[in-house]
Structure formats: structure tokens, C-alpha cells
Amino acid sequence: MVWVHDSGKQLRDAASRARKIEKGVKAIEDDLAGRLASPRSRLRTAAAVHAAAEAALAAAGASRWVRFTVTKKIEESFRQAGPGRPGPGTGYRRIEKKTFPVTCDVDYDRVGYDAVGDGCWPLITNDREMTGAEVLTCGCRKPTPPGDTHESRPRRGHAAESGIGPGR
């Protein structure tokens, strides 16, 4: 097995990871936080918010590098206990509304750990006599079976075969 490093692939890997991290942070901070700030949010438990955050990061492909925390926040309000105009003997009841704000942060230690392997991939061979350069140049493509050329494959989408056009 020979490990190959490509600087172009290294740049593509880093850019891909950065896009996924950006998409994951946006999914948590903008999309999910916006849903939670809505007065009619359907996410009313910490477990539901946690599951929604995990799903958002998984959809973005950033669950490996982006961490989130769900905190519990209780907002108190007081309402009049009965109907009528308030007076000196009016009773009030306390109403607690639970919200679960989400914050996220990037795990830079894991990003750095994954960045070490950017641009690397293994080439496997069963010939122990070949050098690394010979393995790389010997033939990276699969061999074409005899008789399998582009002329022998069926043609699709041509006017003469599909019955469309002047040659009907």
C-alpha cells in the first residue's frame, strides 16, 4: 500500500469541510433558532430540540465538527386568576413558559485532527517489488474488456433510432 498526497485534493478537502461547517452553523444559529423563537414553535421539550439540532447537523454533514448545547430557560408571567376588573383582593396566577435556546460552536481540535489527512489516499497493490512512483503511474484505470468500446455500446437519444425527425 502506498499513501499518495495531492495538494489539489488537500485544498478541495479543506474547502469542503469549511462549507459543511458553515452550513451546519447556519442550520443551528439561523434556521433552528428562528424556529425556536417563533411564538408557535412545535419544539416544546429539550429532547425535541436536541433531536432537531442533531438532524440539522446531520443534514448539513457537519455533525463531526459542530457541537451544540441546549439550555433551559423559564419565562414567568402573571395573569389575573378570575374575570373582572382588578382590585385590591384580586388574585394572580404565575404562568411559566419553558424555552430551549440552542447555541453552537466549532470543535477546532477535531477540525485540526481531520485536516492532517487532507489530500491523502491509499493506492493498494499486490506487487511488492514496485516503488511508489511505479504504483502511481502503472495504471490507475480499470482495464477495458476486449470488444468493449464506445462503438459497441448502444446509442441512445439519436433521431434515427427514436423515430423522431425526417427519417420516420
CORHUZI-V747314 format. One record per backbone hydrogen bond with DSSP energy under -1.0 kcal/mol. CO is the residue of the C=O (numbers start at 1). NH is the residue of the N-H. Records with the same first field share a line. If there is no record, write none. Layout:
BEGIN
CO=NH + NH
END
This chain:
BEGIN
2=123
4=121
6=10
7=11
8=12
9=13
10=14
11=15
12=16
13=17
14=18
15=19
16=20
17=21
18=22
19=23
20=24
21=25
22=26
23=27
24=28
25=29
26=30 + 31
27=32
28=33
30=34
31=35
32=36
33=37
38=41
42=44
45=49
46=50
47=51
48=52
49=53
50=54
51=55
52=56
53=57
54=58
55=59
56=60
57=61 + 62
62=66
65=107
67=105
69=103
73=99
75=97
77=95
79=93
87=90
91=81
93=79
95=77
97=75
99=73
101=71
103=69
105=67
106=108
107=111
108=112
109=113
110=114
111=115
115=118
117=120
119=6
121=4
123=2
131=135
132=136
133=137
134=138
145=148
147=149
158=162
159=163
END
